[in-house]
């Protein structure tokens, strides 16, 4: 197993002194003692997890319409969720997006 990490915060020291932030290293295993000061760039071995995308976050047209009425949801968050359903033909204005989502929600 090997893992490639990028140093993101100071405080990691090697034989030649402090390792500079931004340095990328290839190690035999993930350096758990450095937690919070690095990010994993790539890994090979038994601990790998399959990346499956954000399918768990998929929303229906009704879910996205509910976001339109929620004042705590920023417009761009709403528009991004709508774009996942409507694609390239997503209208620009909130009212037009709501109308398109209502049409989508009523289709069988």
GILIN-V797094 format. One record per backbone hydrogen bond with DSSP energy under -1.0 kcal/mol. NH is the residue of the N-H (numbers start at 1). CO is the residue of the C=O. E is the energy in kcal/mol with one decimal. If there is no record, write none. Layout:
NH;CO;E / NH;CO;E
This chain:
2;44;-1.3 / 3;27;-2.7 / 4;42;-3.2 / 5;25;-2.8 / 6;39;-2.5 / 7;23;-2.8 / 8;37;-2.2 / 9;37;-1.5 / 14;17;-3.2 / 17;14;-1.6 / 19;12;-3.5 / 22;7;-2.7 / 23;20;-1.9 / 25;5;-2.8 / 27;3;-3.3 / 32;30;-1.7 / 34;31;-2.5 / 35;32;-1.6 / 37;34;-2.3 / 39;6;-2.0 / 41;4;-3.3 / 42;4;-1.5 / 44;2;-2.5 / 48;45;-1.4 / 57;54;-2.1 / 58;55;-1.5 / 64;60;-2.2 / 65;61;-2.4 / 66;62;-1.9 / 67;63;-1.3 / 68;64;-1.2 / 73;70;-1.7 / 78;74;-2.0 / 79;75;-3.1 / 80;76;-2.2 / 81;77;-2.0 / 82;78;-2.4 / 83;79;-2.5 / 84;80;-1.4 / 86;82;-3.1 / 87;83;-2.4 / 90;87;-1.3 / 97;93;-2.2 / 98;94;-2.7 / 99;95;-2.1 / 100;96;-2.3 / 101;97;-2.6 / 102;98;-2.5 / 103;99;-2.1 / 104;100;-2.1 / 105;101;-2.8 / 106;102;-1.4
